[in-house]
Amino acid sequence: MAHWLSSCRSRRPGRDAGACPPANRVITPGAFLPTGIARPASTPAELAQLRQTPFDTDIDFPMDSIALTQFSHGGGCGCKIAPGLLAEILAQAPQGLVPPQLLVGTETGDDAAVYRLNDSQALVATTDFFTPIVDDPRDFGRIAATNALSDIYAMGGTPIMALALVGMPIAKLPAEVIGRVLEGGAEVCRSAGIPIAGGHSIDVLEPIYGLVGLGLVHPERVRRNADARAGDVLVLGKPLGVGILSAALKKGELDAAGYAEMIRHTTQLNRVGIELAQMEGVHAMTDVTGFGLAGHLLEICRGSRLSARVRLADVPRIDIAAEFAQRGIATGASARNWNGYGAQVDWPAHAPAWQRALVSDPQTSGGLLVSCRPDTAPAVLQAFHGAGFEQAAAIGDMEPAAPAGSRLGFA
């Protein structure tokens, strides 16, 4: 995979004849990159209209009026397979090899695989990709790359290299738009101090972009999602609400200030995970993404054979997202998430429905969730705040599991 191979999937009969590039065409990294960046000039109303246009409509859109979300049925981590269905699918998968060097595999649905190389190094490997959550191609690339690298930081690792995963509707998107997606991803990787050393590209009906991320960590510093302990304090690094903002964007209701807030959170690298993994009192970490806070905290509970209790009043949230939630704006993925794990959640009768939408809201490039000793919590919060995560907060505690098994309670 040292180069970028472009392959082709079957297109609709009688449509897009000749749209596929020659088989095994080699595309060198950066071949599509533009010489300058210009943001789309469309008004919010025009973009909202474009988003409602079916992506297979035979219309040639001008470069400055392409809305990437128009091409996708879902966006960001909200297009993950629902947790209940995913569990059903994975239950049918055969058990693979589990060599002794594999420190973290598929057992607890952790953020990345970890393979011991020697006594002082372990390889962290992950992959993450999705369809557009925003219309601007450069921002899409930045968000997708930030989200992919987060899995490495969540394991306590340091990224060393990435490979790009690119799927684009070649007949519908100009090369310049695709190039801006790649530039956005490359920009984030430069910020993380790593190269994009290659990748793979295919011609598909919906835009897809993401990374294979590789990193290194000391075997004794791996932070799994299954090592929380009863009495631990839970600390959340980023506020909730990104999925709700993406829903508002699709409806044409997100203004420039709200969009800027969304981009600020989704492009903030979780590199503080490297520092947190050095703390002896940090027992477990994960990043909150497509299954929402409730879903990923339940993974910690199940993996650690514990329960958890969260204080709703202490959960950080994006203010404008909370306002949208109170108006009933949410993603379809939020409801699917709750349907998948709501039976394992103790929800207070007095809590409004919009707060439930927030804790099940799919976070694209969400924050780190840390389980740590109570005496380590101040240092964890200091590390978060010092790294620019000003809304990081202690939100709850880990508890012994209930007799019926792991549960998550909100109060």
N, C-alpha and C positions, 0 to 999 in steps of 0.2 A: 504493500500500500504506500510505496514511496512516491507514487504519482497519483493523479486523479483520473480514474477511468470513468468515462461517461457511457452508461448502458441505457437501454430503452425498454419500457414496458409496453404492452399492447394498448393501443388507443381504441376509441369507439369505432365500430365498423362504419366505413364510409365517411369518417370525419378525420380531420387533421392529417390528411395524406401527406407524406413526406415530412412530417413535423419532427420525426425522430432523427437525431444526429447519427452519423456513421457509427457502426458498432465499434466499441473499444477505442473511440477517439480519445487521445490523451490531451487533457487540459492542464496546463501548467498553473501552479498557484499564482494568483494575482492577475491572470489573463483578462479577467473581466473588470478589474478595478478601474474606476473612472479617475480622471485627473482632478476633478473638483466635486464638492458635495453641495447639492442644492436641495432644500426641503421642498416637499410638495406644496403647490400654491393653492390647492383646492380649499374651499370654505368647508366648515363642519357640516353644513347642510348638504353640499355636493358629495362629500365623502360618505355621509350617512346614506344617501341615495345609491351610491356605488356599492356599498356594503350589502344592499338588498338585491343587487343584480346577480343572478345565478352565475357561478364562476365559469360555466361552460357556454355562456352566451357568446355568439360570434361577434364581438365588438372589439375594435382596436382602440384601446384607451391611450390618450396622450401620456407621455412620461410623467408629467406633473400632476396627473389626476388619478393615478393608480392607487387603489386602496387594497393593501395586501390582505386585510381581513375578509374582503369580499370573496377571496378564493378558498377560504377554509370554513369547514362546518363547526369548528371549535378552535380555541386558541390557547397557546402556552400550555402550562401544566394542566389546564382545564380539559385538554383533550386526552388525558390519560384514561385508560380503561377503568371503569368504576371498580372500587375495591372488592365488592362482593363478587362481581363477575370475574375479576382477575384471580381471586382465590380459587374459584371454580375451575378456571382454565389451568392454573398452575398445578392443581391437584391431579390433573391428568398427565402431567409431564413426568417422564421416567426419571428415576434417580440417577444422577451422573456420578462420575468419579470424584472422590473426595480425598486427595492426597494429603499427607500430614502437613505439608507446607502451606496448604490453603487455610489461612487464619480466619477469614471471613468469606462465607459463600452465600447461599440462598436461604439459609436456615431461618433467619428472622427478618427478611426483607430489608436488609441494611442498605446504606447508600451506595456502597461500592464493594467490590471484591478486593481482598488483601491476600497477597501471596508472599511468604517469607523467602527472601533471597539468601540471606546469611544472618549472622547473629545481630547485626546492627542495621540491616535494611530490609524493608518489605515493600513490594510493589503494590500500589493502589491503582485499581483499574475501574473505570466507569464509562458509561455512555448515556447521553441524554439528547433528545431532539424533539421538536414539536412544530406545529403549524403557527402562523403569525398571530400574535396577541395585539399587535399594533400595525398601523398602516405604513409607517416610515421604514423603509428597508434597512437602513443603517441601524436604527434603534432595535429592529427585530433581531439583527445579527448580534448586537451588543447584549441584549437580554438573554438570548439563547446561549451564548458563550458563558456569560456570568452564571447562569443557572447550571450549566454542565460542570463547571469547575467547582461549584459549591459542594458537590458530593465528595470531592477529594479533601476539601477543608473540613467537612463534617467528620471525616475519619481521622482527623489530626494530621493529614498529609500535606506535603508541599508539591504542587504541580511541577512537572518537568517537561511535558510535551503534550500536544494535542493533535488529533486528526479530525478533519472536517467531514461532516455528513451532510450532503446537499441533495435535495430532491426538488425540482422546479418544473412547473408547466411551461416548457420551452416555447410552445406556440403562443402563449399568452403573455409572458413577461419579457420585456426587453433585456438584453444582456447587461445594460447599464444598471437596471434595478437589481439583478442578481449580483452584480459586482458590488453594489452598495451593501447588500446583506453580508457578503464575504468580508468586506472592509470593516464592518461593524464587529464581526467576530474576531478579526485579526487585531483590531484596536484593543479589545479586552485582553486578549492573550498577551499582547505586548505589555499591557499594564501589569499582568500577572507574572511577567518575566519569562514567558515560555514561547517556543515557536509552534506554529501550525505546520507540521512536518509532512503533510500529505492529506489524503482523504479519499472519498468516493462520491460520485455524483450520478444521479439517475433522472430521467424525464418522467414526471408523475403529474397527476391532476391537481394536487394541492401543494403549495410551497412548504417545504420542510427544511429546517436547518438545525444543526446541533454539533456536538463534538464527542469524540472519544477522548477521555482525559486520562492521563497517566501521571502518577506521582510517587513519591517515596515517603516512608515513615519508619521510625524505629519500631520494631515489633512490640516493644513494651509500651509504646505511646499510642498504639491504635485505640481509638475511642469508638466502640461499637454502640449500637442502639439497644443492646441486651445486657448491659452491665450496671444499670441503675440500682440503687440500694434504698431500702426503706428509710425514710427520714431525710432523703435528699431534697434539696431545694431545686425547683425548676425555674430556669431563666430563659426568656425568649429575646432574641436579638433584634428582630425587625417587627414593625407593627403589621397587623392584619388588614386585608382589604384590597389587595391587588386584583383579585378576580372580579370583585364588584366594580372596580374602576374600569376593567376591560369590558364588562357588560355595559357600563354607562357610555364608554367610547363607541361601542357598536351601535348604540341607540342615538348617537350624536349629541349626548348630554354632557360630555366631559369637556370643560373649558381648558384653556391653555395652562392655567395654574394647576389644575388637577392632573393634566397630562404630565407636566413637569415633575409633580410629586410622584407619579407612577414610575416615571423613568428613573428618578433619583433612587428609589428603593430597589428597583429590579436590576439596576446596573452596578449596585454596590457589592463588590466582591467580599465574600465571607472569609477573607484570609486571616481574620482574628482567630479562626479555628486552630491555626498552627500554635499560637501562643496558649490558647486554652488547653490544648492537649499536653502541654508541659506541666500543668498543675496537677499535683498528686490527688487533690480533692475532687477533680473532675472525673466522674465515673462513666458517663455516657453522653453521646452527642448524636444529633441527627439534624437534617435541615427540613423545614416545613415547606412542602411543595404541593403537589396536586391533590393530596387527600385532605389537606387542611390541617389546622392545629390539632383538632380532635383525632383525626385519622393517624397522624404520625406519632402523637403521644400514645395512642393505643398500641402502636407497634412497639414502643418502648416498654409499655406495661406488659404486653404479652411476652416479648423477648426476655424481660427481666423477671417474669412471673410475679408481678406486683400490680397494684392499683395506683391511681393518681387522683388528686383533687386540685381543681383550678379555681381561682378567685376571678370571676368575670370582671369585677371592677378594676383589677390590676392588669388585665390583658391589654397591651398597647395596640392601638388601632389607628388607621389613617382617618382623620376626622371627616374628610369629605366622603370617604367610603361608608362610614357609619351613617352619614346623612342619606346617601343613596339607598343603603340597606333599609332604613326606616321608611323609605318610599316604595319598597318592594322590589328594587332593582338588585338582581343577583344572577349568577350563572346557573345554567342547568346542571353543571357538574356539582354544585353545592348540594342540590337535592339528591343527586345520585350518590354522593358521598354519604349523606346521612342515612339514606336507605340501606347502604352497605354496612354501616357500623352503629347506627343509632340505638340498636337493641342493647349495646354494651355500654351505653352512656346514661348516667343518672342526671337528668336535666331538671332544674328547679321549676316548679309550677309558676312562680312569679316572673320568671325571665321572659322577656318579649321574644317573638320569633326572629326579629332582625338580628339579635345577638347570636342565635343559633346559626343564622346564615353566615355570620362572621367566622365562627369557630370551625365551620365546615367549608369555608370559602377556599377554593384552590389557589394556593400561592405560587406564582411563577417567580422563581429566584427569591424564595422567601428566606427568612432568618434562621439562624442556628437555634436549636432548642437544646439546652444543657441541663444535665442532672448532676448536681454536685453536693458535697458536704455543706451543711449550713455555715461552717466557719470559712468556707472557700467562696461562698456567694459574693461577699463584698469585692474580692479580687476579680471574680468573673465579671461583675458589673463594671468595675473600674476598667478592665480590659476592653469591654464592649464600648463604653463611653469614650475611652481614649482613642479608639479606632474609628470614631465617627458614628457609632450606632447610638444616637442620643436618646432614643425611645426604649432601649433595652430595659427590661424590668423582670423582677422576680414575680412569678405568677401563680405558684402553687407548690405542692409537695408530693413526693412519692410515699405510698403507704403499703403495708402488707396487703397481699391479695385477699379479696373476699372469698368466702367458702365456695362460691360458685365459679370462681376464677377471676381473672383480671377485669377490672372495670374502671371507667373514668367518670368522675363526678365533678359537676360544676356547682358553684355556690355564689 
